[in-house]
Amino acid sequence: MIRVKVVGATGYGGVGITELLLQHPEAELVALVAREDVGHPISDVYPHLEGFCDLPILAADDERAAEPADLVFFATPDKVGMTAAADELARGAKVIDYSGDFRFTTVEAYADYATRIGKDPSHAAPELLTRCAYGLAELHRDAIRKADIVGNPGCFACSCILGLAPAVKHDLLEPNSIICDCKTGVSGGGKKVNPTFHFPARYEQMNAYKLAGHQHVCEVERELGLLAGDEVKITFTAQVVPTCRGILSTLYGTLCRPMSEADLVALYRDFFKDSPFIRIYDSRAAIGTLHVRGTNFCNLVVSVDSRVNRLRIVAHIDNLMKGQAGSALQNMNLMFGLPETAGLNRPGIYP
């Protein structure tokens, strides 16, 4: 069994990975660590876990939190994982971090990201960056299998990169024509109380935010640039809509040459033929975020507007699953030589 510790266990990301691990055939939860609700069973914080997981929440300095683990999930904000990962590695654990701490393999790339989100651009553990893999399994399986540290992708980044990867890899789009129009549910703001996410402020309210520059743009441009073999710049707009969970990203790009929708659907299906969590649809598909809720799937609708020679991809993911805990568990499976779908191959809940 893989012994697992979750740091940041009481946030949405922490409870999400806890829920998944309880159903995993090869995983055993050995410790839950958080700053809040210390001493309480996790089932006091999340009553739906009663009888399934009643482990106590431990403080980081509790000696029980240092018990040996094979893997540590850091479901924590930026700057937390980078200060604690070295100790976990020294104890023999592998690390999967939810934040931006390990999504970049150079100090320069990390500094660009940190500056964009208004944080100190220096990295607390620069020596660890060369041991990282970017945790988008569909593009980096081999690197993830070999890595000690995996930086889980951002939720928006996951939807945008997966939606655009085949077209960019095959040089189908004019590089500077890409637009990412992205909408997320309120849970994307996390568990922490915030006046702008108070129910009266969100009910029947939609708004764009971080128009000056969203942190996930760094990941999207980096990954698309690697696929294209050249610099790629995008226009990215993030919006919050009054739903609990789910991301819908509508991605546009001008085609370098005319192509039919049928040919593009075939190209996308071939690109993702070995990716069990990617499902490809043509423009006639009547699907939405409901159809990925609670799952690790990414549903991609491939459409061509032939009037203006433009490709349109509509990507659907659950921001708390494929955009967070689901991808993290998929990465754990790869790191420990397990089937990629272990503990994840299940439908969602309807309606």
Secondary structure, 3 states (H helix, E strand, C coil): CEEEEEECCCCHHHHHHHHHHHCCCCEEEEEEECCCCCCCEHHHHCHHHCCCCCCEEECCCCHHHHCCCCEEEECCCCCCHHHHHHHHHHCCCEEEECCHHHCCCCHHHHHHHHHHCCCCCCCCCHHHHHHEEECCHHHHHHHHHHCCEEECCCHHHHHHHHHHHHHHHCCCECHHHCEEEEEECHHHHCCCCCHHHCHHHHCCCCEEECCCCCCHHHHHHHHHHHHHCCCCCCEEEEEECCCCCCEEEEEEEEECCCCCHHHHHHHHHHHCCCCCCEEEEECCCCCCHHHHCCCCCEEEEEEEECCCCEEEEEEEECCCHHHHHHHHHHHHHHHCCCCCCCCCCCCCCCC
